[in-house]
Amino acid sequence: MKKIKYYFDTHTLRYEKLITPLRVKLLRVFAFIATAIVTAALIVIIAFKYIDSPKAIMLEQQNEDLRNNYAMIQQRVNTLQQQMNELLNRDNNVYRSIFESSPIPDSARMKAMEKVKEVQLVSGLGEDELLNSIGSQLNRLTLLVTYQQKSFNDIEAMVKNKQKLLAAIPAIQPVSNKDLRHVASGFGTRIDPVYKVPKFHAGLDFAAPSGTPIYATADGTVTEAGYNAGGYGNCVVINHGYGYETLYGHMYRVKAKRGQRVKRGEVIGYVGSTGKSTGPHCHYEVHRGKNPVDPVYYFYNDLTPEQYDRLLKLAQTANQSFD
């Protein structure tokens, strides 16, 4: 029930009914609405300025997570790249040098990898693009690590085979020659003792009395033991593996058997003058990759530096060969 208000009229000295004019009522309504609008606007402004909406809070949290993830991934990429560079340097300059193996070219390490051309600055990329870019870097690093692991597996195999490799390299003289008096003819063009014309001499001739022991200069398997129709007479050929092979010709008697495993320093026959020969000697050849090489460079195990220097000079002397 609506309350009726009265006021005391001093002129009439009685209570009169209070009647509010329409204009005043409208002004009051307008003032209330205006105050409400202003108050609401202030509340909204304060809310937007100091209080985030649930969606804004969620987006801000996502952005913060992205920034943290980006920082951690970038740090990981930098660490991996630094470690990778150190591994590549060790692989090329240390490990493979020790085992006399050629360095792996960068093009081989990049095999099967997609090369991405960096034409945009990182600062100009969005968060998603940054993460995609870092993801690509991680993929490239993963492929590099995989390829590097294969390289280290190869090096590990080299380590295991290094002792066998060293034992397979011809490293001593085929006859006892500490005084260096038995080198009669060296590697290269020499006068043929039969035809008296210059001819390529594929080995070294060690002049020694008939019956002098001939030694295997490295570990290996005998692939030929007997008479050779090519002019070497009684000869022995040893396959040492790793591309090395040695030949010992003109023996008086062959001791080794075909298929036999021999060790460095083991007697395989005796000096003679069979085949195309003008006197008792051991014709000695070293083959690497099926090609004859100068044997004088493979005597480092039983000579001093002074003896080796003297032997080089003796072997380079132009003279007539024994075969």
Phi, psi and omega in degrees: 000127183292132179279140178258128181260144179234159176221157182268120181269117184288339180281318182268347180059041175208168181277130178245151178290132182277119179243119181272127180294151180301322181299320180291320178300316179297321179295320179296317179298315180299318179296321179294316180295317180297317179296319179298317180296314181298316179298316179298319180297317179297319179297317180297316180298313179297320181297314181291331183278321187246346182234118180281149176284160178305321179293318179294321178298317180295316179295320178296321178295320178296318178297320179295318178297318179297318179296318178295316179296318180298316181296318181291318180293319179296321177296320178295317178299314180298318180295315179297319180296319179295315179295321181295317179298321179293320179294317179298319179296316178296320182298312184284317190263345183242291189299310184286335175293322180300320185260015175055042180248144183291142177298152177278124179293153179300327181298327178289321178294333181269007181299140179067010179253139178277125180275122181258126179274118182275103181245356180244139177286144181300324181295341181265001182267149173282176183299314181297319179294323178297314180295320177296320179297315179294322177301319177296319177299318179296322178296318179295318178295322179298318178295321177298317180297319179299315180293322179294324177299320177297320178298317179293328175297320177297318180295322178299320177295323177297320179299314182294328183265358185299316181296319177294321179298314180298322179287340183269350180274124176303126188221002178228169176280148184287343175230157178295120188211049182293330180271359176062027181267354186263354179283114185256328182207140185260187183278139178122196181286123180225165178282124178292129184291341182263310186267350176058037177232154177298134182211147180290127179253113192275007181206200176245142175257125176251104178285129181203157179301147178302134181097356177295133181298143175246132186250146170293132185271356177195165177292147178174189180242131180288121179256343178213132180208104181153199184280133180250124183283355182275007177110351181278354181063217176290119184218163177232135174240130181240128174265117184265354185081174179057025178087003182260141177211142179233151180231138181231113188247167173066032182290147172288317178211138179265128179262323183287156178247149179298134182089354182284140172273127181239156178252157176301131180092355179280138180288127180243352179176190185223145183301138177209202181215041180277161180075208181279088185214147180251005180177161181300122177194167174248115174274121188238127179235147172240126178247137173231119184063037179073001180251137179291137177234163183291115182296341185298339180275007183237034180242028189284350183274341185231020179228145172282164177304323180293317179296320181296318179297319179294320180296322177301317180294320179296318183291335182274356180291128179283118180207192180266135180280169179271352183216000000 
